Amino acid sequence: MPVQIHGKEYYTVAERLIELDKRHKGNYSLESEMTYFRDGIVIFRSTLKIGDNIYTGHAMEKEGSSMINKTSYIENAETSSWGRVLSAANIIVEGDTSVASADEVATAITNQGTQSEKPASDKQKYLIGKLCVENNIDAKQYIDGELTNTEASEIIQQLKGE
């Protein structure tokens, strides 16, 4: 299901991975490699091999640049590099016209500070707490008095595995 961001539909990396498997039935290789890791910055390169074709995607994240990147900037960079390589291989969901995934656009908006910084809603905080319990994770690391709506949305997506 696409995510609406500034009136445009974007698909998650998880949706693009499902599309990859639908199209190629496991007859592919997706590998990722951390190519840079220093001073709170990480860069990943992902390589997708489908038959004789090889595609590459890169992503960079900075520790602490968003709520998710306070705890998961390495994972976030790897996932974003997957989204880029899938796009390079034209593995997009029907109706998707963007190189960037929903995950990447949401992170970029947060990092640029262009989205309204409303505080997280009680409903978002409740859902984060519920998902943390389901995943056996201490919710205290995610819920604090300064959590924004955008950050809460990112955490919810991460906890749902999207």
LUMROMAR-654978 format. One line per 3 residues: for each residue y, z, x of N, C-alpha, C, CB. Coordinates in Angstrom, 2 decimals, decimal comma. Glycine has a CB too. Layout:
// residues N
Y/Z/X/Y/Z/X/Y/Z/X/Y/Z/X; ...
This chain:
// residues 162
-1,17/0,00/0,84/0,00/0,00/0,00/1,24/0,00/0,89/0,00/1,22/-0,96; 2,13/-0,94/0,70/3,31/-1,03/1,57/4,26/0,15/1,39/4,05/-2,32/1,31; 5,01/0,42/2,44/6,03/1,46/2,44/7,38/0,75/2,33/5,95/2,36/3,73
8,23/1,21/1,41/9,56/0,63/1,24/10,52/1,31/2,21/10,05/0,77/-0,23; 11,15/0,53/3,06/12,17/1,04/3,97/13,36/0,11/3,89/11,63/1,16/5,44; 14,48/0,64/3,45/15,71/-0,14/3,27/15,45/-1,41/2,46/16,31/-0,50/4,63
14,66/-1,28/1,38/14,44/-2,38/0,47/13,44/-3,43/0,94/15,72/-3,03/0,20; 12,79/-3,20/2,06/11,81/-4,15/2,58/10,45/-3,47/2,67/12,25/-4,71/3,96; 9,38/-4,23/2,42/8,04/-3,67/2,48/7,47/-3,78/3,89/7,13/-4,38/1,47
6,89/-2,68/4,35/6,21/-2,64/5,63/4,83/-2,04/5,41/7,02/-1,81/6,69; 3,87/-2,46/6,23/2,51/-1,95/6,13/2,20/-1,07/7,34/1,51/-3,12/6,03; 1,34/-0,09/7,12/1,00/0,84/8,20/0,02/0,20/9,17/0,41/2,15/7,63
-0,07/0,80/10,34/-1,05/0,35/11,33/-2,46/0,51/10,76/-0,89/1,14/12,66; -2,69/1,58/10,03/-4,02/1,79/9,43/-4,39/0,63/8,51/-4,05/3,12/8,64; -3,43/0,14/7,72/-3,70/-0,99/6,83/-3,98/-2,26/7,63/-2,51/-1,22/5,88
-3,28/-2,44/8,73/-3,51/-3,61/9,57/-4,87/-3,54/10,26/-2,39/-3,75/10,63; -5,31/-2,34/10,64/-6,64/-2,18/11,24/-7,74/-2,52/10,22/-6,83/-0,74/11,77; -7,54/-2,12/8,98/-8,50/-2,46/7,92/-8,56/-3,97/7,75/-8,10/-1,78/6,57
-7,40/-4,62/7,78/-7,35/-6,09/7,65/-8,06/-6,76/8,82/-5,88/-6,57/7,58; -7,89/-6,23/10,04/-8,58/-6,77/11,21/-10,09/-6,73/10,99/-8,21/-5,97/12,47; -10,59/-5,59/10,53/-12,03/-5,47/10,34/-12,53/-6,37/9,20/-12,39/-4,02/10,04
-11,74/-6,53/8,15/-12,12/-7,44/7,05/-12,27/-8,86/7,55/-11,07/-7,39/5,92; -11,32/-9,28/8,37/-11,32/-10,67/8,85/-12,37/-10,95/9,90/-9,97/-11,02/9,40; -12,63/-9,97/10,76/-13,47/-10,26/11,92/-14,75/-9,44/11,97/-12,69/-10,01/13,17
-14,99/-8,62/10,97/-16,27/-7,90/10,80/-16,77/-7,24/12,09/-17,33/-8,87/10,29; -15,87/-6,64/12,84/-16,26/-5,94/14,05/-16,43/-6,84/15,27/-17,51/-5,22/13,81; -16,22/-8,13/15,12/-16,37/-9,07/16,25/-15,05/-9,19/17,01/-16,83/-10,47/15,74
-14,60/-8,09/17,54/-13,36/-8,04/18,30/-13,41/-6,82/19,21/-12,10/-8,00/17,36; -12,47/-6,75/20,12/-12,35/-5,60/21,01/-10,89/-5,18/21,03/-12,87/-5,93/22,44; -10,63/-3,93/20,73/-9,27/-3,38/20,78/-9,26/-2,24/21,79/-8,80/-2,88/19,36
-8,49/-2,42/22,85/-8,39/-1,40/23,90/-6,93/-1,05/24,12/-9,05/-1,90/25,22; -6,71/0,21/24,48/-5,35/0,63/24,80/-5,36/1,39/26,12/-4,74/1,50/23,67; -4,24/1,27/26,83/-4,12/1,89/28,14/-2,72/2,49/28,29/-4,40/0,86/29,27
-2,67/3,73/28,77/-1,39/4,35/29,07/-0,92/3,76/30,40/-1,50/5,93/29,12; 0,20/3,05/30,37/0,67/2,39/31,59/1,81/3,15/32,28/1,13/0,99/31,27; 2,40/4,10/31,55/3,49/4,88/32,13/3,49/6,25/31,46/4,88/4,16/31,95
3,63/7,30/32,27/3,67/8,66/31,73/4,44/9,53/32,71/2,23/9,23/31,49; 5,73/9,72/32,40/6,57/10,49/33,31/7,82/10,97/32,58/6,95/9,65/34,55; 8,24/12,18/32,90/9,49/12,74/32,39/9,60/12,64/30,87/10,66/12,03/33,03
8,50/12,90/30,17/8,52/12,90/28,71/8,54/11,52/28,08/9,68/13,65/28,24; 8,26/10,49/28,85/8,21/9,12/28,32/6,82/8,58/28,56/9,30/8,20/28,98; 6,26/7,93/27,54/4,94/7,33/27,65/5,00/5,89/27,14/3,89/8,16/26,86
4,30/5,01/27,82/4,20/3,61/27,41/2,72/3,25/27,33/4,96/2,66/28,40; 2,35/2,60/26,24/0,99/2,11/26,06/0,98/0,60/25,97/0,35/2,72/24,82; -0,09/0,01/26,49/-0,34/-1,42/26,32/-1,70/-1,52/25,62/-0,33/-2,20/27,70
-1,74/-2,27/24,53/-3,00/-2,52/23,84/-3,36/-3,97/23,98/-2,91/-2,11/22,35; -4,66/-4,21/24,09/-5,19/-5,57/24,22/-6,22/-5,78/23,13/-5,81/-5,82/25,64; -6,07/-6,86/22,39/-7,00/-7,24/21,33/-7,64/-8,56/21,72/-6,27/-7,35/19,94
-8,97/-8,56/21,77/-9,71/-9,79/22,07/-10,48/-10,20/20,83/-10,68/-9,58/23,29; -10,22/-11,42/20,39/-10,93/-12,01/19,26/-11,43/-13,37/19,73/-10,00/-12,14/17,97; -12,73/-13,48/19,94/-13,27/-14,71/20,51/-12,67/-14,95/21,88/-12,99/-15,91/19,58
-12,13/-16,16/22,09/-11,50/-16,51/23,37/-10,02/-16,13/23,43/-11,65/-17,99/23,64; -9,50/-15,61/22,34/-8,07/-15,28/22,28/-7,82/-13,84/22,69/-7,53/-15,52/20,86; -6,75/-13,64/23,47/-6,36/-12,31/23,93/-4,90/-12,09/23,56/-6,58/-12,15/25,47
-4,63/-10,93/22,94/-3,28/-10,58/22,50/-2,90/-9,24/23,12/-3,20/-10,52/20,94; -1,59/-9,05/23,33/-1,10/-7,83/23,95/0,04/-7,24/23,13/-0,65/-8,10/25,39; 0,10/-5,92/23,06/1,20/-5,22/22,40/1,56/-3,98/23,19/0,82/-4,84/20,95
2,85/-3,65/23,24/3,34/-2,49/23,99/4,13/-1,57/23,07/4,21/-2,94/25,18; 4,20/-0,30/23,45/5,05/0,66/22,73/5,42/1,79/23,66/4,32/1,21/21,46; 6,62/2,33/23,44/7,14/3,44/24,23/7,62/4,53/23,28/8,29/2,97/25,18
7,34/5,76/23,63/7,84/6,90/22,87/8,37/7,94/23,83/6,73/7,50/21,96; 9,32/8,72/23,34/9,90/9,79/24,15/9,58/11,14/23,50/11,44/9,61/24,29; 9,11/12,05/24,29/8,76/13,38/23,79/9,98/14,02/23,13/8,24/14,26/24,94
9,77/14,54/21,92/10,82/15,26/21,22/11,85/14,40/20,52/11,52/16,12/22,17; 11,69/13,07/20,53/12,70/12,20/19,91/12,63/12,21/18,39/12,53/10,78/20,40; 11,56/12,74/17,82/11,42/12,94/16,38/10,53/14,15/16,18/10,83/11,65/15,66
10,38/14,58/14,94/9,54/15,74/14,68/8,10/15,47/15,12/9,57/16,11/13,18; 7,56/14,31/14,80/6,20/13,98/15,22/6,11/13,92/16,75/5,75/12,63/14,60; 7,13/13,38/17,38/7,09/13,25/18,83/7,26/14,58/19,57/8,17/12,29/19,28
7,53/15,65/18,83/7,54/16,98/19,46/6,12/17,39/19,83/8,18/18,02/18,52; 5,14/16,92/19,05/3,75/17,31/19,30/2,83/16,14/19,58/3,23/18,08/18,14; 3,21/14,93/19,16/2,25/13,81/19,20/2,85/12,50/19,71/1,69/13,58/17,82
3,74/12,58/20,68/4,39/11,35/21,15/3,41/10,41/21,83/5,51/11,69/22,09; 2,40/10,95/22,48/1,41/10,09/23,15/0,61/9,32/22,10/0,46/10,94/24,05; 0,11/10,03/21,09/-0,65/9,38/20,03/0,20/8,35/19,27/-1,20/10,42/19,05
1,44/8,71/19,04/2,36/7,83/18,32/2,58/6,53/19,10/3,70/8,55/18,08; 2,73/6,62/20,41/2,92/5,42/21,23/1,68/4,53/21,19/3,24/5,81/22,68; 0,52/5,15/21,27/-0,71/4,35/21,23/-0,85/3,63/19,89/-1,94/5,24/21,49
-0,62/4,35/18,81/-0,72/3,73/17,48/0,29/2,61/17,32/-0,50/4,79/16,39; 1,50/2,81/17,81/2,52/1,75/17,72/2,11/0,52/18,52/3,87/2,27/18,21; 1,47/0,73/19,67/1,03/-0,43/20,46/-0,07/-1,19/19,72/0,52/0,02/21,85
-0,90/-0,48/18,97/-1,90/-1,16/18,14/-1,21/-2,02/17,09/-2,85/-0,13/17,46; -0,19/-1,46/16,46/0,54/-2,22/15,44/1,14/-3,49/16,01/1,64/-1,37/14,83; 1,68/-3,41/17,21/2,27/-4,57/17,86/1,22/-5,63/18,20/3,00/-4,14/19,12
0,07/-5,21/18,74/-0,95/-6,18/19,11/-1,54/-6,83/17,87/-2,05/-5,52/19,95; -1,70/-6,07/16,80/-2,22/-6,65/15,55/-1,25/-7,69/14,99/-2,47/-5,55/14,51; 0,03/-7,40/15,09/1,03/-8,36/14,64/1,02/-9,61/15,51/2,42/-7,72/14,65
0,87/-9,43/16,82/0,82/-10,58/17,73/-0,35/-11,50/17,39/0,71/-10,11/19,19; -1,44/-10,91/16,91/-2,62/-11,69/16,55/-2,56/-12,16/15,10/-3,89/-10,87/16,77; -1,42/-11,95/14,46/-1,21/-12,33/13,07/-2,16/-11,60/12,12/-1,38/-13,84/12,91
-2,52/-10,38/12,49/-3,34/-9,54/11,62/-2,37/-8,71/10,78/-4,34/-8,62/12,45; -1,94/-9,31/9,72/-1,01/-8,66/8,81/-1,59/-8,73/7,42/0,40/-9,31/8,87; -1,19/-7,79/6,59/-1,66/-7,73/5,23/-0,90/-8,77/4,42/-1,48/-6,31/4,63
-1,57/-9,38/3,44/-0,92/-10,41/2,62/0,42/-9,90/2,11/-1,83/-10,83/1,44; 1,45/-10,67/2,30/2,79/-10,31/1,87/3,62/-9,67/2,97/2,72/-9,38/0,71; 2,98/-9,28/4,06/3,68/-8,66/5,18/4,34/-9,77/6,01/2,71/-7,80/6,06
5,60/-9,62/6,29/6,32/-10,63/7,08/6,95/-10,04/8,33/7,39/-11,29/6,23; 6,60/-8,81/8,65/7,26/-8,11/9,75/6,36/-7,94/10,95/7,76/-6,77/9,29; 6,93/-8,05/12,13/6,22/-7,73/13,36/6,03/-6,21/13,42/6,98/-8,25/14,62
7,05/-5,48/13,07/7,00/-4,02/13,13/6,18/-3,47/11,97/8,41/-3,42/13,11; 5,44/-2,39/12,24/4,70/-1,71/11,18/5,61/-0,69/10,51/3,43/-1,03/11,75; 5,17/-0,18/9,38/5,93/0,86/8,69/6,14/2,07/9,59/5,21/1,28/7,39
5,09/2,41/10,34/5,17/3,56/11,25/6,30/3,36/12,27/3,82/3,77/11,97; 6,34/2,17/12,85/7,31/1,87/13,90/8,74/1,85/13,36/6,99/0,53/14,55; 8,93/1,26/12,18/10,27/1,18/11,59/10,77/2,58/11,24/10,26/0,28/10,34
9,91/3,39/10,65/10,31/4,75/10,29/10,72/5,55/11,52/9,18/5,47/9,55; 9,95/5,41/12,59/10,28/6,11/13,83/11,60/5,60/14,41/9,16/5,94/14,86; 11,80/4,30/14,40/13,04/3,73/14,93/14,25/4,22/14,16/12,98/2,20/14,89
14,14/4,25/12,85/15,26/4,72/12,02/15,57/6,18/12,34/14,93/4,56/10,52; 14,53/6,98/12,45/14,73/8,39/12,79/15,41/8,53/14,14/13,39/9,14/12,79; 14,92/7,78/15,12/15,48/7,88/16,46/16,92/7,39/16,53/14,64/7,09/17,43
17,29/6,43/15,69/18,65/5,90/15,68/19,59/6,76/14,85/18,66/4,48/15,15; 19,01/7,66/14,06/19,84/8,52/13,21/20,51/7,78/12,09/20,88/9,21/14,04; 19,94/6,64/11,65/20,58/5,85/10,60/20,13/6,26/9,21/20,30/4,39/10,81
19,12/7,12/9,10/18,66/7,53/7,79/19,27/8,88/7,46/17,12/7,59/7,74; 19,56/9,08/6,20/20,13/10,33/5,75/19,25/11,50/6,19/20,32/10,33/4,22; 19,88/12,52/6,71/19,13/13,66/7,21/19,11/14,79/6,18/19,72/14,16/8,53
18,55/14,51/5,03/18,39/15,54/4,01/17,32/16,51/4,46/18,04/14,91/2,63; 17,42/17,75/4,05/16,37/18,70/4,42/15,07/18,36/3,70/16,81/20,14/4,09; 13,96/18,76/4,30/12,65/18,54/3,68/12,61/19,27/2,34/11,51/19,03/4,60
11,96/18,64/1,38/11,84/19,26/0,06/10,74/20,31/0,07/11,56/18,19/-1,03; 10,79/21,21/-0,92/9,74/22,21/-1,04/8,38/21,54/-1,26/10,05/23,19/-2,19; 8,38/20,44/-1,99/7,15/19,70/-2,25/6,56/19,16/-0,93/7,41/18,53/-3,25
7,42/18,62/-0,06/6,96/18,12/1,23/6,38/19,25/2,07/8,11/17,43/1,99; 7,09/20,39/2,10/6,61/21,53/2,88/5,27/22,03/2,34/7,65/22,67/2,87; 5,14/22,07/1,02/3,87/22,48/0,41/2,75/21,53/0,82/4,00/22,53/-1,12
3,01/20,22/0,74/1,99/19,23/1,08/1,59/19,33/2,56/2,49/17,81/0,76; 2,57/19,54/3,43/2,27/19,72/4,85/1,36/20,94/5,04/3,58/19,88/5,68; 1,71/22,03/4,36/0,88/23,24/4,45/-0,53/23,00/3,95/1,51/24,36/3,65
-0,65/22,30/2,85/-1,97/22,00/2,27/-2,78/21,12/3,22/-1,81/21,30/0,90; -2,15/20,08/3,77/-2,85/19,18/4,70/-3,24/19,91/5,98/-1,96/17,97/5,03; -2,41/20,83/6,43/-2,75/21,61/7,62/-3,98/22,47/7,36/-1,56/22,49/8,05
-4,03/23,11/6,20/-5,20/23,92/5,85/-6,45/23,05/5,83/-5,00/24,62/4,48; -6,35/21,86/5,19/-7,48/20,94/5,10/-7,95/20,48/6,48/-7,11/19,73/4,25; -7,01/20,36/7,42/-7,34/19,88/8,77/-7,50/21,01/9,79/-6,27/18,93/9,25
-7,48/22,27/9,28/-7,62/23,44/10,14/-6,58/23,46/11,26/-9,02/23,48/10,74; -5,32/23,24/10,87/-4,19/23,21/11,81/-3,19/24,29/11,39/-3,51/21,78/11,84; -2,59/24,94/12,36/-1,56/25,95/12,08/-0,29/25,25/11,60/-1,28/26,82/13,35
0,10/25,48/10,36/1,25/24,81/9,75/2,57/25,25/10,38/1,29/25,09/8,27; 2,61/26,38/11,06/3,85/26,89/11,64/4,47/25,90/12,62/3,60/28,21/12,33; 3,63/25,12/13,30/4,17/24,16/14,28/4,95/23,04/13,61/3,04/23,58/15,11
4,73/22,84/12,31/5,39/21,75/11,60/6,53/22,19/10,69/4,38/21,01/10,79; 6,38/23,34/10,09/7,36/23,76/9,08/8,34/24,74/9,69/6,66/24,39/7,85; 9,60/24,34/9,71/10,65/25,24/10,14/11,88/25,00/9,28/10,98/25,04/11,64
12,87/25,82/9,40/14,06/25,73/8,56/14,87/24,47/8,75/14,93/26,90/8,80; 14,68/23,75/9,88/15,48/22,57/10,18/14,73/21,26/9,96/15,97/22,64/11,60; 13,57/21,31/9,33/12,77/20,12/9,09/13,49/19,19/8,12/11,38/20,50/8,54
13,68/17,93/8,52/14,35/16,96/7,64/13,35/16,25/6,76/15,14/15,93/8,47; 13,86/15,59/5,73/13,05/14,80/4,81/12,27/13,73/5,57/13,93/14,16/3,73; 12,93/13,06/6,47/12,31/12,00/7,26/11,20/12,56/8,15/13,36/11,28/8,13
11,49/13,66/8,82/10,49/14,27/9,68/9,28/14,73/8,88/11,10/15,45/10,45; 9,53/15,31/7,71/8,43/15,75/6,85/7,57/14,57/6,42/8,98/16,48/5,61; 8,19/13,46/6,10/7,43/12,26/5,72/6,56/11,79/6,87/8,38/11,14/5,28
7,09/11,80/8,07/6,31/11,40/9,26/5,12/12,33/9,47/7,21/11,39/10,51; 5,34/13,62/9,32/4,27/14,60/9,53/3,18/14,40/8,48/4,81/16,04/9,47; 3,58/14,18/7,24/2,60/13,95/6,16/1,76/12,73/6,47/3,32/13,77/4,79
2,39/11,63/6,91/1,63/10,43/7,27/0,64/10,73/8,39/2,59/9,30/7,68; 1,10/11,46/9,39/0,23/11,79/10,53/-0,95/12,63/10,08/1,03/12,53/11,61; -0,70/13,64/9,27/-1,77/14,53/8,81/-2,76/13,82/7,89/-1,17/15,72/8,10
-2,28/12,81/7,19/-3,17/12,02/6,34/-3,95/10,99/7,15/-2,38/11,32/5,23; -3,56/10,82/8,41/-4,24/9,85/9,28/-3,79/8,43/9,05/-5,72/9,94/9,07; -2,58/8,26/8,56/-2,05/6,91/8,28/-1,31/6,35/9,47/-1,13/6,94/7,07
